[in-house]
């Protein structure tokens, strides 16, 4: 599972060919062992959870980078390496 971004201690990851479980474009946000899965379309939490202050950062980051995330999703579901995306702290 490639890490496509990191900011404020949050790792943003995207699995290769990950369309079975959640059935829509999504990312995995990992913060100190807590993991939440977010819809790229609207930033909603599909499963799991991270602390509220980090959750707000992830939702803002998704909104800023939505087009890049959809492009990376297409690469990843086809087994190709997604591109890195800048974090909020860069």
mmCIF file as gemmi writes it, N, C-alpha and C atoms, coordinates in Angstrom:
data_model
loop_
_atom_site.group_PDB
_atom_site.id
_atom_site.type_symbol
_atom_site.label_atom_id
_atom_site.label_alt_id
_atom_site.label_comp_id
_atom_site.label_asym_id
_atom_site.label_entity_id
_atom_site.label_seq_id
_atom_site.pdbx_PDB_ins_code
_atom_site.Cartn_x
_atom_site.Cartn_y
_atom_site.Cartn_z
_atom_site.occupancy
_atom_site.B_iso_or_equiv
_atom_site.pdbx_formal_charge
_atom_site.auth_seq_id
_atom_site.auth_asym_id
_atom_site.pdbx_PDB_model_num
ATOM 1 N N . UNK Axp A 1 ? 0.858 -1.172 0 1 0 ? 1 A 1
ATOM 2 C CA . UNK Axp A 1 ? 0 0 0 1 0 ? 1 A 1
ATOM 3 C C . UNK Axp A 1 ? 0.9 1.23 0 1 0 ? 1 A 1
ATOM 4 N N . UNK Axp A 2 ? 0.98 1.935 -1.096 1 0 ? 2 A 1
ATOM 5 C CA . UNK Axp A 2 ? 1.843 3.114 -1.163 1 0 ? 2 A 1
ATOM 6 C C . UNK Axp A 2 ? 1.336 4.274 -0.305 1 0 ? 2 A 1
ATOM 7 N N . UNK Axp A 3 ? 2.278 4.943 0.328 1 0 ? 3 A 1
ATOM 8 C CA . UNK Axp A 3 ? 1.972 6.182 1.041 1 0 ? 3 A 1
ATOM 9 C C . UNK Axp A 3 ? 2.059 7.298 0.01 1 0 ? 3 A 1
ATOM 10 N N . UNK Axp A 4 ? 0.947 8.025 -0.182 1 0 ? 4 A 1
ATOM 11 C CA . UNK Axp A 4 ? 0.943 9.073 -1.198 1 0 ? 4 A 1
ATOM 12 C C . UNK Axp A 4 ? 1.147 10.459 -0.605 1 0 ? 4 A 1
ATOM 13 N N . UNK Axp A 5 ? 0.986 10.588 0.725 1 0 ? 5 A 1
ATOM 14 C CA . UNK Axp A 5 ? 1.207 11.884 1.367 1 0 ? 5 A 1
ATOM 15 C C . UNK Axp A 5 ? 1.414 11.69 2.864 1 0 ? 5 A 1
ATOM 16 N N . UNK Axp A 6 ? 2.069 12.675 3.471 1 0 ? 6 A 1
ATOM 17 C CA . UNK Axp A 6 ? 2.265 12.709 4.911 1 0 ? 6 A 1
ATOM 18 C C . UNK Axp A 6 ? 2.186 14.154 5.365 1 0 ? 6 A 1
ATOM 19 N N . UNK Axp A 7 ? 1.451 14.409 6.445 1 0 ? 7 A 1
ATOM 20 C CA . UNK Axp A 7 ? 1.403 15.746 7.025 1 0 ? 7 A 1
ATOM 21 C C . UNK Axp A 7 ? 0.908 15.651 8.462 1 0 ? 7 A 1
ATOM 22 N N . UNK Axp A 8 ? 1.52 16.428 9.316 1 0 ? 8 A 1
ATOM 23 C CA . UNK Axp A 8 ? 1.152 16.49 10.733 1 0 ? 8 A 1
ATOM 24 C C . UNK Axp A 8 ? 1.019 15.113 11.379 1 0 ? 8 A 1
ATOM 25 N N . UNK Axp A 9 ? 1.92 14.213 11.02 1 0 ? 9 A 1
ATOM 26 C CA . UNK Axp A 9 ? 1.927 12.876 11.592 1 0 ? 9 A 1
ATOM 27 C C . UNK Axp A 9 ? 0.92 11.917 10.989 1 0 ? 9 A 1
ATOM 28 N N . UNK Axp A 10 ? 0.194 12.354 9.975 1 0 ? 10 A 1
ATOM 29 C CA . UNK Axp A 10 ? -0.817 11.521 9.32 1 0 ? 10 A 1
ATOM 30 C C . UNK Axp A 10 ? -0.224 10.932 8.042 1 0 ? 10 A 1
ATOM 31 N N . UNK Axp A 11 ? -0.369 9.623 7.873 1 0 ? 11 A 1
ATOM 32 C CA . UNK Axp A 11 ? 0.05 8.962 6.641 1 0 ? 11 A 1
ATOM 33 C C . UNK Axp A 11 ? -1.191 8.717 5.797 1 0 ? 11 A 1
ATOM 34 N N . UNK Axp A 12 ? -1.149 9.116 4.535 1 0 ? 12 A 1
ATOM 35 C CA . UNK Axp A 12 ? -2.249 8.889 3.607 1 0 ? 12 A 1
ATOM 36 C C . UNK Axp A 12 ? -1.813 7.802 2.638 1 0 ? 12 A 1
ATOM 37 N N . UNK Axp A 13 ? -2.609 6.743 2.583 1 0 ? 13 A 1
ATOM 38 C CA . UNK Axp A 13 ? -2.245 5.598 1.749 1 0 ? 13 A 1
ATOM 39 C C . UNK Axp A 13 ? -3.386 5.221 0.815 1 0 ? 13 A 1
ATOM 40 N N . UNK Axp A 14 ? -2.98 4.517 -0.249 1 0 ? 14 A 1
ATOM 41 C CA . UNK Axp A 14 ? -3.944 4.024 -1.223 1 0 ? 14 A 1
ATOM 42 C C . UNK Axp A 14 ? -3.496 2.608 -1.604 1 0 ? 14 A 1
ATOM 43 N N . UNK Axp A 15 ? -4.382 1.633 -1.45 1 0 ? 15 A 1
ATOM 44 C CA . UNK Axp A 15 ? -4.062 0.253 -1.812 1 0 ? 15 A 1
ATOM 45 C C . UNK Axp A 15 ? -4.112 0.074 -3.326 1 0 ? 15 A 1
ATOM 46 N N . UNK Axp A 16 ? -3.315 -0.877 -3.819 1 0 ? 16 A 1
ATOM 47 C CA . UNK Axp A 16 ? -3.423 -1.291 -5.213 1 0 ? 16 A 1
ATOM 48 C C . UNK Axp A 16 ? -4.66 -2.166 -5.373 1 0 ? 16 A 1
ATOM 49 N N . UNK Axp A 17 ? -5.409 -1.95 -6.446 1 0 ? 17 A 1
ATOM 50 C CA . UNK Axp A 17 ? -6.566 -2.777 -6.814 1 0 ? 17 A 1
ATOM 51 C C . UNK Axp A 17 ? -7.555 -2.933 -5.658 1 0 ? 17 A 1
ATOM 52 N N . UNK Axp A 18 ? -7.801 -1.868 -4.906 1 0 ? 18 A 1
ATOM 53 C CA . UNK Axp A 18 ? -8.641 -1.901 -3.702 1 0 ? 18 A 1
ATOM 54 C C . UNK Axp A 18 ? -10.066 -1.451 -4.01 1 0 ? 18 A 1
ATOM 55 N N . UNK Axp A 19 ? -10.811 -2.29 -4.733 1 0 ? 19 A 1
ATOM 56 C CA . UNK Axp A 19 ? -12.182 -1.908 -5.103 1 0 ? 19 A 1
ATOM 57 C C . UNK Axp A 19 ? -13.225 -2.848 -4.506 1 0 ? 19 A 1
ATOM 58 N N . UNK Axp A 20 ? -12.814 -3.913 -3.866 1 0 ? 20 A 1
ATOM 59 C CA . UNK Axp A 20 ? -13.763 -4.91 -3.384 1 0 ? 20 A 1
ATOM 60 C C . UNK Axp A 20 ? -14.506 -4.476 -2.118 1 0 ? 20 A 1
ATOM 61 N N . UNK Axp A 21 ? -13.795 -3.995 -1.102 1 0 ? 21 A 1
ATOM 62 C CA . UNK Axp A 21 ? -14.41 -3.772 0.209 1 0 ? 21 A 1
ATOM 63 C C . UNK Axp A 21 ? -15.326 -2.547 0.261 1 0 ? 21 A 1
ATOM 64 N N . UNK Axp A 22 ? -14.847 -1.396 -0.207 1 0 ? 22 A 1
ATOM 65 C CA . UNK Axp A 22 ? -15.621 -0.165 -0.06 1 0 ? 22 A 1
ATOM 66 C C . UNK Axp A 22 ? -16.356 0.248 -1.339 1 0 ? 22 A 1
ATOM 67 N N . UNK Axp A 23 ? -15.977 -0.339 -2.464 1 0 ? 23 A 1
ATOM 68 C CA . UNK Axp A 23 ? -16.682 -0.155 -3.743 1 0 ? 23 A 1
ATOM 69 C C . UNK Axp A 23 ? -16.694 1.274 -4.28 1 0 ? 23 A 1
ATOM 70 N N . UNK Axp A 24 ? -15.865 2.152 -3.769 1 0 ? 24 A 1
ATOM 71 C CA . UNK Axp A 24 ? -15.77 3.496 -4.323 1 0 ? 24 A 1
ATOM 72 C C . UNK Axp A 24 ? -14.388 4.073 -4.016 1 0 ? 24 A 1
ATOM 73 N N . UNK Axp A 25 ? -13.992 5.103 -4.745 1 0 ? 25 A 1
ATOM 74 C CA . UNK Axp A 25 ? -12.661 5.681 -4.543 1 0 ? 25 A 1
ATOM 75 C C . UNK Axp A 25 ? -12.472 6.162 -3.1 1 0 ? 25 A 1
ATOM 76 N N . UNK Axp A 26 ? -11.36 5.74 -2.482 1 0 ? 26 A 1
ATOM 77 C CA . UNK Axp A 26 ? -11.117 6.084 -1.089 1 0 ? 26 A 1
ATOM 78 C C . UNK Axp A 26 ? -9.629 6.07 -0.76 1 0 ? 26 A 1
ATOM 79 N N . UNK Axp A 27 ? -9.311 6.637 0.392 1 0 ? 27 A 1
ATOM 80 C CA . UNK Axp A 27 ? -7.952 6.631 0.918 1 0 ? 27 A 1
ATOM 81 C C . UNK Axp A 27 ? -7.992 6.099 2.345 1 0 ? 27 A 1
ATOM 82 N N . UNK Axp A 28 ? -6.812 5.72 2.827 1 0 ? 28 A 1
ATOM 83 C CA . UNK Axp A 28 ? -6.645 5.269 4.205 1 0 ? 28 A 1
ATOM 84 C C . UNK Axp A 28 ? -5.769 6.301 4.909 1 0 ? 28 A 1
ATOM 85 N N . UNK Axp A 29 ? -6.247 6.843 6.026 1 0 ? 29 A 1
ATOM 86 C CA . UNK Axp A 29 ? -5.474 7.809 6.814 1 0 ? 29 A 1
ATOM 87 C C . UNK Axp A 29 ? -5.064 7.121 8.117 1 0 ? 29 A 1
ATOM 88 N N . UNK Axp A 30 ? -3.763 7.1 8.386 1 0 ? 30 A 1
ATOM 89 C CA . UNK Axp A 30 ? -3.214 6.425 9.564 1 0 ? 30 A 1
ATOM 90 C C . UNK Axp A 30 ? -2.557 7.473 10.455 1 0 ? 30 A 1
ATOM 91 N N . UNK Axp A 31 ? -3.001 7.525 11.705 1 0 ? 31 A 1
ATOM 92 C CA . UNK Axp A 31 ? -2.392 8.437 12.664 1 0 ? 31 A 1
ATOM 93 C C . UNK Axp A 31 ? -2.147 7.672 13.956 1 0 ? 31 A 1
ATOM 94 N N . UNK Axp A 32 ? -0.876 7.43 14.254 1 0 ? 32 A 1
ATOM 95 C CA . UNK Axp A 32 ? -0.443 6.758 15.477 1 0 ? 32 A 1
ATOM 96 C C . UNK Axp A 32 ? -1.202 5.46 15.727 1 0 ? 32 A 1
ATOM 97 N N . UNK Axp A 33 ? -1.375 4.664 14.685 1 0 ? 33 A 1
ATOM 98 C CA . UNK Axp A 33 ? -2.011 3.362 14.814 1 0 ? 33 A 1
ATOM 99 C C . UNK Axp A 33 ? -3.517 3.362 14.623 1 0 ? 33 A 1
ATOM 100 N N . UNK Axp A 34 ? -4.145 4.529 14.65 1 0 ? 34 A 1
ATOM 101 C CA . UNK Axp A 34 ? -5.573 4.624 14.341 1 0 ? 34 A 1
ATOM 102 C C . UNK Axp A 34 ? -5.714 4.812 12.833 1 0 ? 34 A 1
ATOM 103 N N . UNK Axp A 35 ? -6.673 4.121 12.242 1 0 ? 35 A 1
ATOM 104 C CA . UNK Axp A 35 ? -6.856 4.205 10.787 1 0 ? 35 A 1
ATOM 105 C C . UNK Axp A 35 ? -8.314 4.523 10.468 1 0 ? 35 A 1
ATOM 106 N N . UNK Axp A 36 ? -8.498 5.448 9.546 1 0 ? 36 A 1
ATOM 107 C CA . UNK Axp A 36 ? -9.831 5.773 9.031 1 0 ? 36 A 1
ATOM 108 C C . UNK Axp A 36 ? -9.776 5.683 7.511 1 0 ? 36 A 1
ATOM 109 N N . UNK Axp A 37 ? -10.859 5.208 6.919 1 0 ? 37 A 1
ATOM 110 C CA . UNK Axp A 37 ? -10.975 5.136 5.471 1 0 ? 37 A 1
ATOM 111 C C . UNK Axp A 37 ? -11.955 6.228 5.048 1 0 ? 37 A 1
ATOM 112 N N . UNK Axp A 38 ? -11.51 7.072 4.105 1 0 ? 38 A 1
ATOM 113 C CA . UNK Axp A 38 ? -12.292 8.236 3.67 1 0 ? 38 A 1
ATOM 114 C C . UNK Axp A 38 ? -12.673 8.128 2.205 1 0 ? 38 A 1
ATOM 115 N N . UNK Axp A 39 ? -13.903 8.496 1.895 1 0 ? 39 A 1
ATOM 116 C CA . UNK Axp A 39 ? -14.35 8.628 0.513 1 0 ? 39 A 1
ATOM 117 C C . UNK Axp A 39 ? -13.643 9.825 -0.113 1 0 ? 39 A 1
ATOM 118 N N . UNK Axp A 40 ? -13.131 9.657 -1.319 1 0 ? 40 A 1
ATOM 119 C CA . UNK Axp A 40 ? -12.511 10.78 -2.022 1 0 ? 40 A 1
ATOM 120 C C . UNK Axp A 40 ? -13.588 11.771 -2.482 1 0 ? 40 A 1
ATOM 121 N N . UNK Axp A 41 ? -14.736 11.264 -2.832 1 0 ? 41 A 1
ATOM 122 C CA . UNK Axp A 41 ? -15.805 12.117 -3.36 1 0 ? 41 A 1
ATOM 123 C C . UNK Axp A 41 ? -16.243 13.194 -2.373 1 0 ? 41 A 1
ATOM 124 N N . UNK Axp A 42 ? -16.51 12.812 -1.14 1 0 ? 42 A 1
ATOM 125 C CA . UNK Axp A 42 ? -17.064 13.788 -0.196 1 0 ? 42 A 1
ATOM 126 C C . UNK Axp A 42 ? -16.362 13.851 1.161 1 0 ? 42 A 1
ATOM 127 N N . UNK Axp A 43 ? -15.297 13.083 1.335 1 0 ? 43 A 1
ATOM 128 C CA . UNK Axp A 43 ? -14.546 13.124 2.594 1 0 ? 43 A 1
ATOM 129 C C . UNK Axp A 43 ? -15.217 12.419 3.752 1 0 ? 43 A 1
ATOM 130 N N . UNK Axp A 44 ? -16.289 11.679 3.48 1 0 ? 44 A 1
ATOM 131 C CA . UNK Axp A 44 ? -16.97 10.967 4.565 1 0 ? 44 A 1
ATOM 132 C C . UNK Axp A 44 ? -16.136 9.767 5.014 1 0 ? 44 A 1
ATOM 133 N N . UNK Axp A 45 ? -16.297 9.393 6.28 1 0 ? 45 A 1
ATOM 134 C CA . UNK Axp A 45 ? -15.578 8.254 6.838 1 0 ? 45 A 1
ATOM 135 C C . UNK Axp A 45 ? -16.349 6.984 6.495 1 0 ? 45 A 1
ATOM 136 N N . UNK Axp A 46 ? -15.671 6.046 5.829 1 0 ? 46 A 1
ATOM 137 C CA . UNK Axp A 46 ? -16.291 4.78 5.448 1 0 ? 46 A 1
ATOM 138 C C . UNK Axp A 46 ? -16.105 3.721 6.524 1 0 ? 46 A 1
ATOM 139 N N . UNK Axp A 47 ? -14.993 3.814 7.25 1 0 ? 47 A 1
ATOM 140 C CA . UNK Axp A 47 ? -14.746 2.904 8.368 1 0 ? 47 A 1
ATOM 141 C C . UNK Axp A 47 ? -13.611 3.457 9.22 1 0 ? 47 A 1
ATOM 142 N N . UNK Axp A 48 ? -13.557 2.985 10.458 1 0 ? 48 A 1
ATOM 143 C CA . UNK Axp A 48 ? -12.49 3.373 11.371 1 0 ? 48 A 1
ATOM 144 C C . UNK Axp A 48 ? -12.648 4.784 11.892 1 0 ? 48 A 1
ATOM 145 N N . UNK Axp A 49 ? -11.527 5.328 12.401 1 0 ? 49 A 1
ATOM 146 C CA . UNK Axp A 49 ? -11.54 6.684 12.919 1 0 ? 49 A 1
ATOM 147 C C . UNK Axp A 49 ? -10.174 7.122 13.402 1 0 ? 49 A 1
ATOM 148 N N . UNK Axp A 50 ? -9.941 8.408 13.354 1 0 ? 50 A 1
ATOM 149 C CA . UNK Axp A 50 ? -8.729 9.027 13.894 1 0 ? 50 A 1
ATOM 150 C C . UNK Axp A 50 ? -9.187 10.203 14.765 1 0 ? 50 A 1
ATOM 151 N N . UNK Axp A 51 ? -8.291 10.761 15.586 1 0 ? 51 A 1
ATOM 152 C CA . UNK Axp A 51 ? -8.702 11.89 16.436 1 0 ? 51 A 1
ATOM 153 C C . UNK Axp A 51 ? -9.344 13.024 15.627 1 0 ? 51 A 1
ATOM 154 N N . UNK Axp A 52 ? -10.32 13.687 16.228 1 0 ? 52 A 1
ATOM 155 C CA . UNK Axp A 52 ? -11.127 14.708 15.548 1 0 ? 52 A 1
ATOM 156 C C . UNK Axp A 52 ? -10.285 15.812 14.911 1 0 ? 52 A 1
ATOM 157 N N . UNK Axp A 53 ? -9.254 16.296 15.622 1 0 ? 53 A 1
ATOM 158 C CA . UNK Axp A 53 ? -8.439 17.373 15.049 1 0 ? 53 A 1
ATOM 159 C C . UNK Axp A 53 ? -7.692 16.903 13.8 1 0 ? 53 A 1
ATOM 160 N N . UNK Axp A 54 ? -7.264 15.643 13.76 1 0 ? 54 A 1
ATOM 161 C CA . UNK Axp A 54 ? -6.584 15.099 12.575 1 0 ? 54 A 1
ATOM 162 C C . UNK Axp A 54 ? -7.608 14.797 11.479 1 0 ? 54 A 1
ATOM 163 N N . UNK Axp A 55 ? -8.787 14.35 11.876 1 0 ? 55 A 1
ATOM 164 C CA . UNK Axp A 55 ? -9.868 14.093 10.919 1 0 ? 55 A 1
ATOM 165 C C . UNK Axp A 55 ? -10.17 15.354 10.106 1 0 ? 55 A 1
ATOM 166 N N . UNK Axp A 56 ? -10.275 16.49 10.78 1 0 ? 56 A 1
ATOM 167 C CA . UNK Axp A 56 ? -10.57 17.751 10.085 1 0 ? 56 A 1
ATOM 168 C C . UNK Axp A 56 ? -9.482 18.091 9.069 1 0 ? 56 A 1
ATOM 169 N N . UNK Axp A 57 ? -8.228 17.817 9.413 1 0 ? 57 A 1
ATOM 170 C CA . UNK Axp A 57 ? -7.127 18.072 8.48 1 0 ? 57 A 1
ATOM 171 C C . UNK Axp A 57 ? -7.237 17.179 7.246 1 0 ? 57 A 1
ATOM 172 N N . UNK Axp A 58 ? -7.568 15.915 7.456 1 0 ? 58 A 1
ATOM 173 C CA . UNK Axp A 58 ? -7.691 14.985 6.326 1 0 ? 58 A 1
ATOM 174 C C . UNK Axp A 58 ? -8.828 15.416 5.401 1 0 ? 58 A 1
ATOM 175 N N . UNK Axp A 59 ? -9.968 15.785 5.965 1 0 ? 59 A 1
ATOM 176 C CA . UNK Axp A 59 ? -11.109 16.214 5.148 1 0 ? 59 A 1
ATOM 177 C C . UNK Axp A 59 ? -10.749 17.459 4.325 1 0 ? 59 A 1
ATOM 178 N N . UNK Axp A 60 ? -10.055 18.411 4.933 1 0 ? 60 A 1
ATOM 179 C CA . UNK Axp A 60 ? -9.621 19.615 4.203 1 0 ? 60 A 1
ATOM 180 C C . UNK Axp A 60 ? -8.642 19.245 3.099 1 0 ? 60 A 1
ATOM 181 N N . UNK Axp A 61 ? -7.705 18.349 3.398 1 0 ? 61 A 1
ATOM 182 C CA . UNK Axp A 61 ? -6.715 17.928 2.417 1 0 ? 61 A 1
ATOM 183 C C . UNK Axp A 61 ? -7.398 17.237 1.235 1 0 ? 61 A 1
ATOM 184 N N . UNK Axp A 62 ? -8.382 16.38 1.51 1 0 ? 62 A 1
ATOM 185 C CA . UNK Axp A 62 ? -9.111 15.707 0.43 1 0 ? 62 A 1
ATOM 186 C C . UNK Axp A 62 ? -9.776 16.743 -0.476 1 0 ? 62 A 1
ATOM 187 N N . UNK Axp A 63 ? -10.413 17.726 0.108 1 0 ? 63 A 1
ATOM 188 C CA . UNK Axp A 63 ? -11.096 18.754 -0.691 1 0 ? 63 A 1
ATOM 189 C C . UNK Axp A 63 ? -10.116 19.503 -1.592 1 0 ? 63 A 1
ATOM 190 N N . UNK Axp A 64 ? -8.958 19.838 -1.062 1 0 ? 64 A 1
ATOM 191 C CA . UNK Axp A 64 ? -7.935 20.575 -1.825 1 0 ? 64 A 1
ATOM 192 C C . UNK Axp A 64 ? -7.386 19.735 -2.972 1 0 ? 64 A 1
ATOM 193 N N . UNK Axp A 65 ? -7.23 18.44 -2.751 1 0 ? 65 A 1
ATOM 194 C CA . UNK Axp A 65 ? -6.531 17.577 -3.714 1 0 ? 65 A 1
ATOM 195 C C . UNK Axp A 65 ? -7.441 16.553 -4.4 1 0 ? 65 A 1
ATOM 196 N N . UNK Axp A 66 ? -8.72 16.828 -4.462 1 0 ? 66 A 1
ATOM 197 C CA . UNK Axp A 66 ? -9.687 15.864 -4.993 1 0 ? 66 A 1
ATOM 198 C C . UNK Axp A 66 ? -9.327 15.384 -6.404 1 0 ? 66 A 1
ATOM 199 N N . UNK Axp A 67 ? -8.981 16.287 -7.302 1 0 ? 67 A 1
ATOM 200 C CA . UNK Axp A 67 ? -8.647 15.889 -8.678 1 0 ? 67 A 1
ATOM 201 C C . UNK Axp A 67 ? -7.426 14.981 -8.712 1 0 ? 67 A 1
ATOM 202 N N . UNK Axp A 68 ? -6.394 15.337 -7.953 1 0 ? 68 A 1
ATOM 203 C CA . UNK Axp A 68 ? -5.185 14.505 -7.885 1 0 ? 68 A 1
ATOM 204 C C . UNK Axp A 68 ? -5.501 13.134 -7.303 1 0 ? 68 A 1
ATOM 205 N N . UNK Axp A 69 ? -6.371 13.097 -6.294 1 0 ? 69 A 1
ATOM 206 C CA . UNK Axp A 69 ? -6.731 11.829 -5.664 1 0 ? 69 A 1
ATOM 207 C C . UNK Axp A 69 ? -7.493 10.921 -6.627 1 0 ? 69 A 1
ATOM 208 N N . UNK Axp A 70 ? -8.402 11.476 -7.402 1 0 ? 70 A 1
ATOM 209 C CA . UNK Axp A 70 ? -9.113 10.658 -8.391 1 0 ? 70 A 1
ATOM 210 C C . UNK Axp A 70 ? -8.149 10.129 -9.455 1 0 ? 70 A 1
ATOM 211 N N . UNK Axp A 71 ? -7.191 10.93 -9.866 1 0 ? 71 A 1
ATOM 212 C CA . UNK Axp A 71 ? -6.191 10.472 -10.836 1 0 ? 71 A 1
ATOM 213 C C . UNK Axp A 71 ? -5.345 9.347 -10.236 1 0 ? 71 A 1
ATOM 214 N N . UNK Axp A 72 ? -4.921 9.51 -8.984 1 0 ? 72 A 1
ATOM 215 C CA . UNK Axp A 72 ? -4.158 8.46 -8.313 1 0 ? 72 A 1
ATOM 216 C C . UNK Axp A 72 ? -4.987 7.195 -8.136 1 0 ? 72 A 1
ATOM 217 N N . UNK Axp A 73 ? -6.278 7.35 -7.839 1 0 ? 73 A 1
ATOM 218 C CA . UNK Axp A 73 ? -7.158 6.193 -7.681 1 0 ? 73 A 1
ATOM 219 C C . UNK Axp A 73 ? -7.171 5.354 -8.96 1 0 ? 73 A 1
ATOM 220 N N . UNK Axp A 74 ? -7.296 6.021 -10.104 1 0 ? 74 A 1
ATOM 221 C CA . UNK Axp A 74 ? -7.3 5.292 -11.376 1 0 ? 74 A 1
ATOM 222 C C . UNK Axp A 74 ? -6.005 4.513 -11.578 1 0 ? 74 A 1
ATOM 223 N N . UNK Axp A 75 ? -4.89 5.12 -11.214 1 0 ? 75 A 1
ATOM 224 C CA . UNK Axp A 75 ? -3.61 4.412 -11.32 1 0 ? 75 A 1
ATOM 225 C C . UNK Axp A 75 ? -3.589 3.203 -10.386 1 0 ? 75 A 1
ATOM 226 N N . UNK Axp A 76 ? -3.94 3.413 -9.127 1 0 ? 76 A 1
ATOM 227 C CA . UNK Axp A 76 ? -3.831 2.361 -8.116 1 0 ? 76 A 1
ATOM 228 C C . UNK Axp A 76 ? -4.746 1.172 -8.405 1 0 ? 76 A 1
ATOM 229 N N . UNK Axp A 77 ? -5.986 1.422 -8.811 1 0 ? 77 A 1
ATOM 230 C CA . UNK Axp A 77 ? -6.895 0.293 -9.062 1 0 ? 77 A 1
ATOM 231 C C . UNK Axp A 77 ? -6.455 -0.518 -10.279 1 0 ? 77 A 1
ATOM 232 N N . UNK Axp A 78 ? -5.629 0.076 -11.102 1 0 ? 78 A 1
ATOM 233 C CA . UNK Axp A 78 ? -5.076 -0.65 -12.248 1 0 ? 78 A 1
ATOM 234 C C . UNK Axp A 78 ? -3.688 -1.209 -11.965 1 0 ? 78 A 1
ATOM 235 N N . UNK Axp A 79 ? -3.292 -1.195 -10.676 1 0 ? 79 A 1
ATOM 236 C CA . UNK Axp A 79 ? -2.03 -1.798 -10.268 1 0 ? 79 A 1
ATOM 237 C C . UNK Axp A 79 ? -0.807 -0.956 -10.543 1 0 ? 79 A 1
ATOM 238 N N . UNK Axp A 80 ? -1.01 0.328 -10.839 1 0 ? 80 A 1
ATOM 239 C CA . UNK Axp A 80 ? 0.112 1.223 -11.133 1 0 ? 80 A 1
ATOM 240 C C . UNK Axp A 80 ? 0.401 2.117 -9.929 1 0 ? 80 A 1
ATOM 241 N N . UNK Axp A 81 ? 1.628 2.555 -9.821 1 0 ? 81 A 1
ATOM 242 C CA . UNK Axp A 81 ? 2.073 3.381 -8.7 1 0 ? 81 A 1
ATOM 243 C C . UNK Axp A 81 ? 1.428 4.769 -8.749 1 0 ? 81 A 1
ATOM 244 N N . UNK Axp A 82 ? 0.678 5.152 -7.7 1 0 ? 82 A 1
ATOM 245 C CA . UNK Axp A 82 ? 0.112 6.511 -7.663 1 0 ? 82 A 1
ATOM 246 C C . UNK Axp A 82 ? 1.2 7.554 -7.392 1 0 ? 82 A 1
ATOM 247 N N . UNK Axp A 83 ? 0.939 8.769 -7.773 1 0 ? 83 A 1
ATOM 248 C CA . UNK Axp A 83 ? 1.878 9.868 -7.555 1 0 ? 83 A 1
ATOM 249 C C . UNK Axp A 83 ? 1.766 10.384 -6.123 1 0 ? 83 A 1
ATOM 250 N N . UNK Axp A 84 ? 2.85 10.949 -5.626 1 0 ? 84 A 1
ATOM 251 C CA . UNK Axp A 84 ? 2.85 11.616 -4.32 1 0 ? 84 A 1
ATOM 252 C C . UNK Axp A 84 ? 2.057 12.924 -4.446 1 0 ? 84 A 1
ATOM 253 N N . UNK Axp A 85 ? 1.387 13.296 -3.354 1 0 ? 85 A 1
ATOM 254 C CA . UNK Axp A 85 ? 0.618 14.538 -3.317 1 0 ? 85 A 1
ATOM 255 C C . UNK Axp A 85 ? 1.089 15.335 -2.103 1 0 ? 85 A 1
ATOM 256 N N . UNK Axp A 86 ? 1.275 16.635 -2.287 1 0 ? 86 A 1
ATOM 257 C CA . UNK Axp A 86 ? 1.757 17.475 -1.199 1 0 ? 86 A 1
ATOM 258 C C . UNK Axp A 86 ? 0.825 17.439 0 1 0 ? 86 A 1
ATOM 259 N N . UNK Axp A 87 ? 1.429 17.505 1.184 1 0 ? 87 A 1
ATOM 260 C CA . UNK Axp A 87 ? 0.655 17.568 2.412 1 0 ? 87 A 1
ATOM 261 C C . UNK Axp A 87 ? 0.262 18.998 2.748 1 0 ? 87 A 1
ATOM 262 N N . UNK Axp A 88 ? -0.473 19.169 3.813 1 0 ? 88 A 1
ATOM 263 C CA . UNK Axp A 88 ? -0.897 20.509 4.246 1 0 ? 88 A 1
ATOM 264 C C . UNK Axp A 88 ? 0.243 21.32 4.829 1 0 ? 88 A 1
ATOM 265 N N . UNK Axp A 89 ? 1.295 20.651 5.271 1 0 ? 89 A 1
ATOM 266 C CA . UNK Axp A 89 ? 2.404 21.351 5.924 1 0 ? 89 A 1
ATOM 267 C C . UNK Axp A 89 ? 3.546 21.653 4.967 1 0 ? 89 A 1
ATOM 268 N N . UNK Axp A 90 ? 3.307 21.566 3.656 1 0 ? 90 A 1
ATOM 269 C CA . UNK Axp A 90 ? 4.375 21.82 2.677 1 0 ? 90 A 1
ATOM 270 C C . UNK Axp A 90 ? 4.11 23.114 1.925 1 0 ? 90 A 1
